[in-house]
Structure formats: structure tokens, C-alpha cells
Amino acid sequence: MKKVLKRLFVHPAKAYISPIVTCVLLVLLVLILRGFSQTINYVDAFTIAGAVTFLLGMLGMVWYFGAFDTFGYSFAALFRDKDKRYGSLYDYSEAKKEKRSKRGLTFMTFMIVGLIAVCIGLLVGIGAYPNR
């Protein structure tokens, strides 16, 4: 159990740079569009940015488990030399699965940062409007 949790949640610090930058840019974009004056805009900015970042992580998870292998195989079959083609979709999927398993679960960083941003947005909303 400890090994699984470590694999899911412990990543190098540089793996968190891209999701944090994505989230911060989305927060700033929403605040620029809505304004910096009202607290509800900060709630919206953090929850929207967190949700988008989390969903990008979910898209990465779907890619990691091979949902888009059919499209990759189609393009590989169209644009590669005949001697470099994979024998079948199964061969292509197995080769890609092996490559992906060596990369690790990098999509988890997007999901973690997204959930943290959503929690920040909810906490700002609860703190700003305690009587609602």
C-alpha cells in the first residue's frame, strides 16, 4: 500500500512546474477577465483553474492507459516507411504501453495541483461568505 501511494503522490519537484504554471496562468486569466476587486472572482478563478488543471490530468490518465493508441497507430501506418510499420494495432499498443510504463504517472501532478486549487477556491469562498 505504501509503495502504491508513493508512486501516485511522490514525484520530483520539476514534474510540478508545468501544472503549477498552467494553474497560475488560468487563475490570472480569469481574474483579468472578471476583475480583481471582488472576492467571488477569486473563488471562481481558483475553482475554474483547478477544475481545468484536474481535467488535464484526467486526460493524461486516459492517454496513459492507451485510449488514443488507435489514432497513433493510424498515423504511424500512414506516414512511416513500410519496413518500420508495426505488425498490428496490438503490437503498437504493447510497444507504447512499455514506453509509458517507464515514464511514470506524471498525470498525477496535474490532478494533485488541480485538486489543491479547487480546495483553495472553496476555502476562500467559505472564508469570504461564512453566513451563506
Secondary structure as the mmCIF struct_conf table of DSSP 4:
data_model
#
loop_
_struct_conf.conf_type_id
_struct_conf.id
_struct_conf.beg_label_comp_id
_struct_conf.beg_label_asym_id
_struct_conf.beg_label_seq_id
_struct_conf.end_label_comp_id
_struct_conf.end_label_asym_id
_struct_conf.end_label_seq_id
HELX_RH_AL_P HELX_RH_AL_P1 LYS A 2 PHE A 9
HELX_RH_3T_P HELX_RH_3T_P1 ALA A 13 TYR A 16
HELX_RH_AL_P HELX_RH_AL_P2 ILE A 17 ARG A 34
BEND BEND1 PHE A 36 SER A 37
HELX_RH_AL_P HELX_RH_AL_P3 THR A 39 TYR A 64
TURN_TY1_P TURN_TY1_P1 PHE A 65 PHE A 68
HELX_RH_AL_P HELX_RH_AL_P4 ASP A 69 PHE A 79
BEND BEND2 ARG A 80 ARG A 80
HELX_RH_3T_P HELX_RH_3T_P2 LYS A 82 LYS A 84
BEND BEND3 ARG A 85 ARG A 85
BEND BEND4 GLY A 87 SER A 88
HELX_RH_AL_P HELX_RH_AL_P5 LEU A 89 ARG A 103
TURN_TY1_P TURN_TY1_P2 THR A 106 THR A 106
HELX_RH_AL_P HELX_RH_AL_P6 PHE A 107 ALA A 128
TURN_TY1_P TURN_TY1_P3 PRO A 130 ASN A 131
#
